[in-house]
């Protein structure tokens, strides 16, 4: 009978068709180049620069903060733990492909009336289920794809974290710059207020000019607390991002420093290469692969299964008798099972998994489209911010010159105070706008690096990017 069962199993295995490979995700009409900037394949040095893009800002403090955040941030550590869990579950699925062996030992003493007896035993039990239709192999494939998705999700967390640290650092330096501008303008306005009071005492101006000067100085002074608050909050954000209490970096970041600016040139890879570099796109693709493998596993559950088991043991009334040949006992069992009626549960499970595959497919397409949009948006914003900085530089220079001339002429009595007031307001607004625009340019570079997948070492070569783009 065991031989007949084994023969039937081998016949079924020979007739079984192997599970088909999951089709790769496709996306039609993938652009060959960016609309906002030219692109070309990246050289090795350019790829390395993209990997540690924060070093392009040439700010050691920024680089140190990003490095510390990548090592100590709670989100990164959580993602690392999730990856370890996924890899452990992958090992569990791999172990399911092989046989299991269990050892056991027992001792029994029984008593009936005046008679008592002992029994001792030891056994080895083995079992193995043949993977006739690839169900267990598909489970392993699903676990492997899930582990790879967790690894890519860790990369996505690292990419986002590096960008968050850089943006918080830029906000800090921008806030410090704007605070310094406001304080400098306040000092200038207080000087003008003092001159106005002197001229009032001399009868050269009326009290209206003095009140206007006082109001202008107080308005500028009122702008200082919000800027100081923003600077403190940026320090707190950086501390938490690096895994520290909010006030841990107050002393280290108290000194004012300029807003870091990267190099003017930036090499861009094409859309297809960028999609392969993006960890979130990679994670979505591996989740789709896991969904396909789970669908194959659900399909295999509808087919016959073969299980072989056996045991080899020793059983005797005394410990000494366990070594005798008569104590040896063995058994071999082979069984084939086939679902006959389950109320449609397995078919429903198959349909549910098919729907899960469709959801994963659309999630992958959404991640691709989002990635393309983020790059194009970052390019457009960066180009606009650069043009805005050029205009504001000219405006700030002209406003500063106008304010200087107005103050000189006011002291000489050639212009009224309203002219001074207008030029001071214009100077403060132009300088503040220029500082904000400069920070926007730096932040735009950060967002562009993030949208390109910068900060992630993985660059998978087995991920299809689109239907009209060859797989590298």
Buried (B, 14 or more C-beta within 10 A) or exposed (E): EEEEBBEBBEEBBEEBEEBEEBEBBBBEEBBEEBEBBEBEEBEEEBBEBBBBBBBBBEBEBBBEBBBBBBEEBEBBEEBBEBBEEBBEBBEEBBEBEEEEEEEEEEEEEEEEEEEEEEEBBBBBBBBBBBBBBBBBBBBBBBBBBBBBBBBBBBBBBBBBBBBBBBBBBBBBBBBBBBBBBBBBBBEBBBEBBEBBBEBBEEEEBEEEBBEBBBEBBEEBBEBBEEBBEBBBBBBBBBBBBBBBEBEBBEEEBEEEBEBBBBEEEBBBBBBBBBBBBBBBBBBBBBBBBBBBBBBBBBBBBBBBBBBBBBBBBBBBEEEEEBEEEEBEEEEEEBEBEEEEEEEEEBBEBBEEBBEBBEEBBEBBBEBBEBBBEBBBBBBBBBEBBBEBBEEBBEBBEEBBEBBEBBBEBBBEEEBBBEBBBEBBBBBBBBBBBBBBBBBBBBBBBBBBBBBBBBBBEBBBEEBBBBEEBEEE
